[in-house]
Amino acid sequence: MPVEYRRIKCRREGGIRFTINGSGIFISLLISNVGGMGDIVGVKVKGSRTGWLPMGRNWGQNWHVNALLQNQPLSFEVTASDGITLTSYNVAPKDWTFGQSFQGKQFES
């Protein structure tokens, strides 16, 4: 008896995941669960007491910046290789700590 298969379109659920690591003024950000193009070409971070700070690519989807951002809610701006920029405001609350992950908006799949 032949097996019947059904094709199901894959799509990501939830939003982009931001995992904050580092120590002191060194902030390392791992970005995952990126739908759409999936290739991130630019990231900025903004604290409640700062402007938008561009982050440098460390390796893979790890981005970093030297800035004192503790005790501030954090917003992130992510730009994909297709030119679409997605901004997630106040993703990390004021009391975030290193090692925590937060979920932001999602690119259209």
A tleap script that builds the chain and sets N, CA, C and O, in Angstrom:
source leaprc.protein.ff14SB
mol = sequence {
  NMET PRO VAL GLU TYR ARG ARG ILE LYS CYS
  ARG ARG GLU GLY GLY ILE ARG PHE THR ILE
  ASN GLY SER GLY ILE PHE ILE SER LEU LEU
  ILE SER ASN VAL GLY GLY MET GLY ASP ILE
  VAL GLY VAL LYS VAL LYS GLY SER ARG THR
  GLY TRP LEU PRO MET GLY ARG ASN TRP GLY
  GLN ASN TRP HIE VAL ASN ALA LEU LEU GLN
  ASN GLN PRO LEU SER PHE GLU VAL THR ALA
  SER ASP GLY ILE THR LEU THR SER TYR ASN
  VAL ALA PRO LYS ASP TRP THR PHE GLY GLN
  SER PHE GLN GLY LYS GLN PHE GLU CSER
}
set mol.1.N position { 0.844 -1.163 0.000 }
set mol.1.CA position { 0.000 0.000 0.000 }
set mol.1.C position { 0.903 1.245 0.000 }
set mol.1.O position { 1.767 1.359 0.869 }
set mol.2.N position { 0.729 2.179 -0.948 }
set mol.2.CA position { 1.573 3.374 -1.003 }
set mol.2.C position { 1.281 4.319 0.157 }
set mol.2.O position { 0.154 4.427 0.640 }
set mol.3.N position { 2.342 4.994 0.582 }
set mol.3.CA position { 2.214 5.971 1.663 }
set mol.3.C position { 1.898 7.323 1.030 }
set mol.3.O position { 2.530 7.721 0.051 }
set mol.4.N position { 0.931 8.015 1.589 }
set mol.4.CA position { 0.556 9.325 1.064 }
set mol.4.C position { 1.186 10.412 1.930 }
set mol.4.O position { 1.089 10.390 3.157 }
set mol.5.N position { 1.833 11.360 1.261 }
set mol.5.CA position { 2.472 12.459 1.972 }
set mol.5.C position { 1.746 13.752 1.660 }
set mol.5.O position { 1.230 13.955 0.561 }
set mol.6.N position { 1.721 14.600 2.634 }
set mol.6.CA position { 1.136 15.916 2.479 }
set mol.6.C position { 2.228 16.954 2.654 }
set mol.6.O position { 2.976 16.908 3.630 }
set mol.7.N position { 2.327 17.877 1.735 }
set mol.7.CA position { 3.335 18.933 1.841 }
set mol.7.C position { 2.777 20.035 2.744 }
set mol.7.O position { 1.681 20.546 2.514 }
set mol.8.N position { 3.542 20.388 3.765 }
set mol.8.CA position { 3.140 21.427 4.708 }
set mol.8.C position { 4.166 22.545 4.636 }
set mol.8.O position { 5.371 22.309 4.732 }
set mol.9.N position { 3.677 23.759 4.467 }
set mol.9.CA position { 4.573 24.912 4.415 }
set mol.9.C position { 5.144 25.172 5.808 }
set mol.9.O position { 4.404 25.271 6.787 }
set mol.10.N position { 6.474 25.282 5.881 }
set mol.10.CA position { 7.135 25.569 7.155 }
set mol.10.C position { 7.103 27.062 7.426 }
set mol.10.O position { 7.274 27.874 6.517 }
set mol.11.N position { 6.888 27.407 8.656 }
set mol.11.CA position { 6.999 28.800 9.049 }
set mol.11.C position { 7.440 28.851 10.497 }
set mol.11.O position { 7.133 27.962 11.290 }
set mol.12.N position { 8.159 29.899 10.824 }
set mol.12.CA position { 8.660 30.056 12.180 }
set mol.12.C position { 7.562 30.614 13.065 }
set mol.12.O position { 6.769 31.452 12.636 }
set mol.13.N position { 7.521 30.156 14.274 }
set mol.13.CA position { 6.555 30.645 15.252 }
set mol.13.C position { 7.275 31.546 16.243 }
set mol.13.O position { 8.454 31.344 16.534 }
set mol.14.N position { 6.577 32.517 16.748 }
set mol.14.CA position { 7.163 33.413 17.737 }
set mol.14.C position { 8.015 34.472 17.073 }
set mol.14.O position { 8.016 34.605 15.849 }
set mol.15.N position { 8.728 35.213 17.869 }
set mol.15.CA position { 9.530 36.311 17.344 }
set mol.15.C position { 11.008 36.017 17.389 }
set mol.15.O position { 11.444 34.946 17.812 }
set mol.16.N position { 11.773 37.006 16.939 }
set mol.16.CA position { 13.229 36.895 16.988 }
set mol.16.C position { 13.644 36.780 18.449 }
set mol.16.O position { 13.110 37.482 19.308 }
set mol.17.N position { 14.589 35.903 18.727 }
set mol.17.CA position { 15.071 35.711 20.091 }
set mol.17.C position { 16.403 36.418 20.245 }
set mol.17.O position { 17.320 36.234 19.445 }
set mol.18.N position { 16.495 37.240 21.300 }
set mol.18.CA position { 17.703 37.982 21.628 }
set mol.18.C position { 18.243 37.433 22.946 }
set mol.18.O position { 17.577 37.533 23.976 }
set mol.19.N position { 19.444 36.856 22.922 }
set mol.19.CA position { 20.084 36.357 24.138 }
set mol.19.C position { 21.250 37.287 24.468 }
set mol.19.O position { 22.175 37.454 23.672 }
set mol.20.N position { 21.188 37.885 25.654 }
set mol.20.CA position { 22.179 38.882 26.063 }
set mol.20.C position { 23.234 38.227 26.950 }
set mol.20.O position { 22.916 37.631 27.980 }
set mol.21.N position { 24.494 38.347 26.534 }
set mol.21.CA position { 25.621 37.864 27.323 }
set mol.21.C position { 26.630 38.994 27.452 }
set mol.21.O position { 26.440 40.075 26.895 }
set mol.22.N position { 27.687 38.740 28.178 }
set mol.22.CA position { 28.740 39.729 28.336 }
set mol.22.C position { 29.060 39.960 29.790 }
set mol.22.O position { 28.768 39.131 30.652 }
set mol.23.N position { 29.667 41.103 30.049 }
set mol.23.CA position { 30.060 41.463 31.399 }
set mol.23.C position { 30.399 42.945 31.417 }
set mol.23.O position { 31.117 43.434 30.544 }
set mol.24.N position { 29.890 43.650 32.397 }
set mol.24.CA position { 30.200 45.078 32.506 }
set mol.24.C position { 29.713 45.849 31.296 }
set mol.24.O position { 28.528 45.840 30.965 }
set mol.25.N position { 30.668 46.528 30.633 }
set mol.25.CA position { 30.281 47.330 29.472 }
set mol.25.C position { 30.314 46.544 28.160 }
set mol.25.O position { 29.943 47.083 27.117 }
set mol.26.N position { 30.756 45.268 28.191 }
set mol.26.CA position { 30.784 44.456 26.971 }
set mol.26.C position { 29.468 43.694 26.864 }
set mol.26.O position { 29.167 42.838 27.696 }
set mol.27.N position { 28.692 44.010 25.838 }
set mol.27.CA position { 27.413 43.346 25.604 }
set mol.27.C position { 27.546 42.481 24.358 }
set mol.27.O position { 27.924 42.969 23.293 }
set mol.28.N position { 27.235 41.197 24.493 }
set mol.28.CA position { 27.214 40.275 23.368 }
set mol.28.C position { 25.769 39.827 23.168 }
set mol.28.O position { 25.099 39.432 24.123 }
set mol.29.N position { 25.296 39.889 21.938 }
set mol.29.CA position { 23.904 39.581 21.629 }
set mol.29.C position { 23.850 38.466 20.600 }
set mol.29.O position { 24.368 38.615 19.493 }
set mol.30.N position { 23.224 37.340 20.958 }
set mol.30.CA position { 23.000 36.240 20.021 }
set mol.30.C position { 21.587 36.379 19.495 }
set mol.30.O position { 20.637 36.443 20.275 }
set mol.31.N position { 21.438 36.426 18.172 }
set mol.31.CA position { 20.128 36.572 17.544 }
set mol.31.C position { 19.759 35.245 16.901 }
set mol.31.O position { 20.537 34.681 16.131 }
set mol.32.N position { 18.559 34.745 17.222 }
set mol.32.CA position { 18.104 33.479 16.652 }
set mol.32.C position { 16.613 33.552 16.322 }
set mol.32.O position { 15.939 34.527 16.653 }
set mol.33.N position { 16.114 32.513 15.670 }
set mol.33.CA position { 14.718 32.397 15.245 }
set mol.33.C position { 14.351 33.520 14.276 }
set mol.33.O position { 13.301 34.150 14.402 }
set mol.34.N position { 15.229 33.754 13.316 }
set mol.34.CA position { 14.987 34.806 12.333 }
set mol.34.C position { 14.299 34.200 11.120 }
set mol.34.O position { 14.869 33.342 10.447 }
set mol.35.N position { 13.085 34.638 10.838 }
set mol.35.CA position { 12.370 34.196 9.638 }
set mol.35.C position { 12.781 35.072 8.465 }
set mol.35.O position { 13.786 35.780 8.534 }
set mol.36.N position { 12.015 35.024 7.403 }
set mol.36.CA position { 12.308 35.848 6.234 }
set mol.36.C position { 13.619 35.438 5.608 }
set mol.36.O position { 13.869 34.249 5.408 }
set mol.37.N position { 14.459 36.406 5.295 }
set mol.37.CA position { 15.733 36.127 4.641 }
set mol.37.C position { 16.656 35.308 5.535 }
set mol.37.O position { 17.370 34.430 5.050 }
set mol.38.N position { 16.647 35.586 6.825 }
set mol.38.CA position { 17.479 34.836 7.753 }
set mol.38.C position { 18.926 35.275 7.797 }
set mol.38.O position { 19.698 34.751 8.600 }
set mol.39.N position { 19.321 36.229 6.950 }
set mol.39.CA position { 20.695 36.695 6.930 }
set mol.39.C position { 20.728 38.121 7.462 }
set mol.39.O position { 20.306 39.051 6.775 }
set mol.40.N position { 21.221 38.295 8.667 }
set mol.40.CA position { 21.247 39.600 9.322 }
set mol.40.C position { 22.518 40.340 8.914 }
set mol.40.O position { 23.614 39.784 8.984 }
set mol.41.N position { 22.369 41.599 8.486 }
set mol.41.CA position { 23.526 42.381 8.052 }
set mol.41.C position { 23.787 43.584 8.953 }
set mol.41.O position { 24.824 44.233 8.821 }
set mol.42.N position { 22.868 43.895 9.866 }
set mol.42.CA position { 23.076 45.024 10.752 }
set mol.42.C position { 22.205 44.941 11.984 }
set mol.42.O position { 21.053 44.513 11.913 }
set mol.43.N position { 22.760 45.355 13.130 }
set mol.43.CA position { 22.029 45.345 14.396 }
set mol.43.C position { 22.381 46.619 15.162 }
set mol.43.O position { 23.539 47.035 15.200 }
set mol.44.N position { 21.367 47.228 15.770 }
set mol.44.CA position { 21.573 48.372 16.664 }
set mol.44.C position { 20.845 48.093 17.966 }
set mol.44.O position { 19.846 47.373 17.989 }
set mol.45.N position { 21.350 48.665 19.045 }
set mol.45.CA position { 20.728 48.537 20.362 }
set mol.45.C position { 20.503 49.941 20.909 }
set mol.45.O position { 21.284 50.856 20.649 }
set mol.46.N position { 19.428 50.096 21.668 }
set mol.46.CA position { 19.119 51.392 22.269 }
set mol.46.C position { 18.650 51.169 23.698 }
set mol.46.O position { 17.716 50.406 23.945 }
set mol.47.N position { 19.301 51.837 24.629 }
set mol.47.CA position { 18.838 51.851 26.010 }
set mol.47.C position { 17.925 53.046 26.210 }
set mol.47.O position { 17.821 53.902 25.332 }
set mol.48.N position { 17.271 53.113 27.345 }
set mol.48.CA position { 16.375 54.242 27.608 }
set mol.48.C position { 17.147 55.550 27.806 }
set mol.48.O position { 16.568 56.632 27.721 }
set mol.49.N position { 18.465 55.447 28.072 }
set mol.49.CA position { 19.285 56.640 28.272 }
set mol.49.C position { 20.346 56.823 27.183 }
set mol.49.O position { 21.292 57.592 27.355 }
set mol.50.N position { 20.181 56.113 26.063 }
set mol.50.CA position { 21.142 56.233 24.957 }
set mol.50.C position { 20.385 56.422 23.647 }
set mol.50.O position { 19.169 56.242 23.579 }
set mol.51.N position { 21.126 56.785 22.620 }
set mol.51.CA position { 20.582 56.753 21.267 }
set mol.51.C position { 20.807 55.359 20.700 }
set mol.51.O position { 21.210 54.447 21.421 }
set mol.52.N position { 20.546 55.196 19.412 }
set mol.52.CA position { 20.788 53.907 18.759 }
set mol.52.C position { 22.293 53.702 18.595 }
set mol.52.O position { 22.983 54.553 18.033 }
set mol.53.N position { 22.799 52.565 19.090 }
set mol.53.CA position { 24.222 52.233 19.023 }
set mol.53.C position { 24.415 51.073 18.051 }
set mol.53.O position { 23.848 50.001 18.264 }
set mol.54.N position { 25.207 51.260 16.981 }
set mol.54.CA position { 25.448 50.139 16.062 }
set mol.54.C position { 26.287 49.064 16.748 }
set mol.54.O position { 27.209 49.366 17.506 }
set mol.55.N position { 25.954 47.818 16.471 }
set mol.55.CA position { 26.696 46.696 17.033 }
set mol.55.C position { 27.578 46.099 15.933 }
set mol.55.O position { 27.215 46.110 14.757 }
set mol.56.N position { 28.727 45.585 16.330 }
set mol.56.CA position { 29.626 44.927 15.381 }
set mol.56.C position { 29.352 43.434 15.370 }
set mol.56.O position { 28.968 42.852 16.384 }
set mol.57.N position { 29.554 42.821 14.209 }
set mol.57.CA position { 29.374 41.365 14.110 }
set mol.57.C position { 30.615 40.696 14.675 }
set mol.57.O position { 31.736 40.980 14.253 }
set mol.58.N position { 30.403 39.803 15.634 }
set mol.58.CA position { 31.498 39.065 16.241 }
set mol.58.C position { 31.781 37.833 15.390 }
set mol.58.O position { 32.862 37.717 14.811 }
set mol.59.N position { 30.829 36.917 15.307 }
set mol.59.CA position { 30.882 35.756 14.429 }
set mol.59.C position { 29.467 35.191 14.352 }
set mol.59.O position { 28.702 35.293 15.311 }
set mol.60.N position { 29.123 34.601 13.225 }
set mol.60.CA position { 27.771 34.056 13.053 }
set mol.60.C position { 26.730 35.127 13.305 }
set mol.60.O position { 26.781 36.203 12.710 }
set mol.61.N position { 25.787 34.837 14.184 }
set mol.61.CA position { 24.751 35.802 14.548 }
set mol.61.C position { 25.008 36.372 15.943 }
set mol.61.O position { 24.072 36.740 16.653 }
set mol.62.N position { 26.277 36.440 16.327 }
set mol.62.CA position { 26.684 37.084 17.583 }
set mol.62.C position { 27.151 38.496 17.274 }
set mol.62.O position { 28.032 38.700 16.439 }
set mol.63.N position { 26.562 39.456 17.946 }
set mol.63.CA position { 26.859 40.868 17.742 }
set mol.63.C position { 27.312 41.449 19.076 }
set mol.63.O position { 26.930 40.939 20.129 }
set mol.64.N position { 28.126 42.515 19.049 }
set mol.64.CA position { 28.652 43.072 20.299 }
set mol.64.C position { 28.749 44.596 20.241 }
set mol.64.O position { 28.786 45.210 19.175 }
set mol.65.N position { 28.787 45.167 21.435 }
set mol.65.CA position { 28.990 46.606 21.583 }
set mol.65.C position { 29.587 46.848 22.967 }
set mol.65.O position { 29.301 46.109 23.909 }
set mol.66.N position { 30.408 47.873 23.087 }
set mol.66.CA position { 30.918 48.301 24.387 }
set mol.66.C position { 30.090 49.501 24.830 }
set mol.66.O position { 30.275 50.613 24.335 }
set mol.67.N position { 29.186 49.270 25.756 }
set mol.67.CA position { 28.325 50.349 26.244 }
set mol.67.C position { 27.761 49.944 27.598 }
set mol.67.O position { 27.523 48.763 27.853 }
set mol.68.N position { 27.552 50.919 28.452 }
set mol.68.CA position { 26.953 50.668 29.762 }
set mol.68.C position { 25.430 50.739 29.606 }
set mol.68.O position { 24.855 51.827 29.556 }
set mol.69.N position { 24.793 49.588 29.532 }
set mol.69.CA position { 23.354 49.523 29.263 }
set mol.69.C position { 22.546 48.885 30.393 }
set mol.69.O position { 21.335 48.712 30.259 }
set mol.70.N position { 23.196 48.536 31.498 }
set mol.70.CA position { 22.479 47.935 32.616 }
set mol.70.C position { 21.463 48.925 33.177 }
set mol.70.O position { 21.624 50.140 33.065 }
set mol.71.N position { 20.414 48.373 33.783 }
set mol.71.CA position { 19.343 49.153 34.411 }
set mol.71.C position { 18.595 50.048 33.427 }
set mol.71.O position { 18.083 51.105 33.796 }
set mol.72.N position { 18.540 49.613 32.184 }
set mol.72.CA position { 17.770 50.313 31.150 }
set mol.72.C position { 17.001 49.278 30.333 }
set mol.72.O position { 17.552 48.222 30.024 }
set mol.73.N position { 15.747 49.548 29.974 }
set mol.73.CA position { 15.078 48.663 29.017 }
set mol.73.C position { 15.792 48.786 27.670 }
set mol.73.O position { 16.226 49.874 27.292 }
set mol.74.N position { 15.911 47.670 26.947 }
set mol.74.CA position { 16.643 47.666 25.686 }
set mol.74.C position { 15.725 47.424 24.498 }
set mol.74.O position { 14.819 46.592 24.549 }
set mol.75.N position { 15.979 48.166 23.432 }
set mol.75.CA position { 15.294 47.993 22.154 }
set mol.75.C position { 16.341 47.559 21.134 }
set mol.75.O position { 17.517 47.903 21.258 }
set mol.76.N position { 15.904 46.793 20.115 }
set mol.76.CA position { 16.827 46.299 19.098 }
set mol.76.C position { 16.293 46.600 17.706 }
set mol.76.O position { 15.092 46.510 17.452 }
set mol.77.N position { 17.202 46.958 16.812 }
set mol.77.CA position { 16.876 47.180 15.405 }
set mol.77.C position { 17.704 46.190 14.591 }
set mol.77.O position { 18.932 46.196 14.669 }
set mol.78.N position { 17.042 45.344 13.814 }
set mol.78.CA position { 17.699 44.289 13.052 }
set mol.78.C position { 17.424 44.517 11.563 }
set mol.78.O position { 16.274 44.686 11.157 }
set mol.79.N position { 18.491 44.522 10.752 }
set mol.79.CA position { 18.352 44.702 9.309 }
set mol.79.C position { 18.779 43.425 8.601 }
set mol.79.O position { 19.868 42.904 8.840 }
set mol.80.N position { 17.905 42.925 7.723 }
set mol.80.CA position { 18.174 41.703 6.965 }
set mol.80.C position { 18.829 42.066 5.626 }
set mol.80.O position { 18.809 43.223 5.207 }
set mol.81.N position { 19.401 41.071 4.973 }
set mol.81.CA position { 20.114 41.294 3.717 }
set mol.81.C position { 19.192 41.770 2.594 }
set mol.81.O position { 19.675 42.304 1.596 }
set mol.82.N position { 17.891 41.592 2.732 }
set mol.82.CA position { 16.966 42.084 1.704 }
set mol.82.C position { 16.595 43.546 1.937 }
set mol.82.O position { 15.743 44.087 1.232 }
set mol.83.N position { 17.234 44.194 2.930 }
set mol.83.CA position { 17.018 45.604 3.187 }
set mol.83.C position { 15.899 45.915 4.167 }
set mol.83.O position { 15.704 47.077 4.524 }
set mol.84.N position { 15.170 44.919 4.604 }
set mol.84.CA position { 14.074 45.142 5.555 }
set mol.84.C position { 14.638 45.298 6.957 }
set mol.84.O position { 15.458 44.493 7.400 }
set mol.85.N position { 14.191 46.341 7.655 }
set mol.85.CA position { 14.611 46.589 9.028 }
set mol.85.C position { 13.422 46.408 9.949 }
set mol.85.O position { 12.331 46.912 9.684 }
set mol.86.N position { 13.642 45.691 11.021 }
set mol.86.CA position { 12.600 45.412 12.004 }
set mol.86.C position { 13.054 45.959 13.353 }
set mol.86.O position { 14.160 45.662 13.804 }
set mol.87.N position { 12.207 46.753 13.994 }
set mol.87.CA position { 12.545 47.342 15.285 }
set mol.87.C position { 11.662 46.744 16.369 }
set mol.87.O position { 10.436 46.759 16.257 }
set mol.88.N position { 12.282 46.220 17.410 }
set mol.88.CA position { 11.575 45.666 18.569 }
set mol.88.C position { 11.868 46.568 19.755 }
set mol.88.O position { 12.986 46.588 20.269 }
set mol.89.N position { 10.859 47.313 20.188 }
set mol.89.CA position { 11.036 48.285 21.264 }
set mol.89.C position { 10.872 47.652 22.648 }
set mol.89.O position { 9.988 46.822 22.859 }
set mol.90.N position { 11.736 48.054 23.589 }
set mol.90.CA position { 11.661 47.641 24.995 }
set mol.90.C position { 11.498 46.126 25.158 }
set mol.90.O position { 10.657 45.653 25.923 }
set mol.91.N position { 12.324 45.379 24.419 }
set mol.91.CA position { 12.277 43.915 24.465 }
set mol.91.C position { 12.777 43.402 25.814 }
set mol.91.O position { 12.141 42.554 26.439 }
set mol.92.N position { 13.915 43.921 26.254 }
set mol.92.CA position { 14.468 43.532 27.554 }
set mol.92.C position { 14.035 44.580 28.581 }
set mol.92.O position { 14.223 45.775 28.352 }
set mol.93.N position { 13.459 44.153 29.709 }
set mol.93.CA position { 13.012 45.113 30.711 }
set mol.93.C position { 14.201 45.758 31.433 }
set mol.93.O position { 15.347 45.348 31.245 }
set mol.94.N position { 13.924 46.746 32.239 }
set mol.94.CA position { 14.955 47.486 32.971 }
set mol.94.C position { 15.844 46.570 33.815 }
set mol.94.O position { 17.037 46.837 33.966 }
set mol.95.N position { 15.281 45.507 34.358 }
set mol.95.CA position { 16.042 44.634 35.266 }
set mol.95.C position { 16.643 43.402 34.578 }
set mol.95.O position { 16.852 42.383 35.236 }
set mol.96.N position { 16.924 43.470 33.276 }
set mol.96.CA position { 17.518 42.336 32.563 }
set mol.96.C position { 18.900 42.028 33.155 }
set mol.96.O position { 19.558 42.893 33.733 }
set mol.97.N position { 19.314 40.775 32.992 }
set mol.97.CA position { 20.654 40.370 33.425 }
set mol.97.C position { 21.300 39.540 32.328 }
set mol.97.O position { 20.613 38.996 31.464 }
set mol.98.N position { 22.620 39.445 32.367 }
set mol.98.CA position { 23.346 38.648 31.386 }
set mol.98.C position { 22.894 37.201 31.451 }
set mol.98.O position { 22.663 36.658 32.531 }
set mol.99.N position { 22.768 36.578 30.276 }
set mol.99.CA position { 22.350 35.191 30.190 }
set mol.99.C position { 20.863 35.021 29.901 }
set mol.99.O position { 20.414 33.908 29.628 }
set mol.100.N position { 20.097 36.102 29.956 }
set mol.100.CA position { 18.662 36.003 29.696 }
set mol.100.C position { 18.367 36.144 28.203 }
set mol.100.O position { 19.136 36.745 27.454 }
set mol.101.N position { 17.221 35.568 27.788 }
set mol.101.CA position { 16.744 35.677 26.417 }
set mol.101.C position { 15.395 36.374 26.408 }
set mol.101.O position { 14.593 36.226 27.330 }
set mol.102.N position { 15.161 37.135 25.348 }
set mol.102.CA position { 13.912 37.873 25.197 }
set mol.102.C position { 13.426 37.740 23.762 }
set mol.102.O position { 14.223 37.555 22.842 }
set mol.103.N position { 12.130 37.836 23.578 }
set mol.103.CA position { 11.539 37.670 22.257 }
set mol.103.C position { 11.005 38.996 21.741 }
set mol.103.O position { 10.287 39.707 22.444 }
set mol.104.N position { 11.370 39.321 20.491 }
set mol.104.CA position { 10.899 40.535 19.846 }
set mol.104.C position { 9.956 40.226 18.720 }
set mol.104.O position { 9.362 39.149 18.675 }
set mol.105.N position { 9.814 41.165 17.805 }
set mol.105.CA position { 8.954 40.989 16.639 }
set mol.105.C position { 9.566 39.958 15.700 }
set mol.105.O position { 10.665 39.461 15.946 }
set mol.106.N position { 8.847 39.637 14.616 }
set mol.106.CA position { 9.322 38.654 13.652 }
set mol.106.C position { 9.219 39.200 12.246 }
set mol.106.O position { 8.261 39.898 11.913 }
set mol.107.N position { 10.214 38.881 11.409 }
set mol.107.CA position { 10.133 39.193 9.993 }
set mol.107.C position { 9.012 38.370 9.378 }
set mol.107.O position { 8.699 37.287 9.873 }
set mol.108.N position { 8.409 38.860 8.317 }
set mol.108.CA position { 7.375 38.101 7.608 }
set mol.108.C position { 8.032 36.904 6.950 }
set mol.108.O position { 9.109 37.023 6.366 }
set mol.109.N position { 7.388 35.749 7.043 }
set mol.109.CA position { 7.931 34.530 6.412 }
set mol.109.C position { 7.375 34.369 5.026 }
set mol.109.O position { 7.710 33.407 4.335 }
savepdb mol mol.pdb
quit
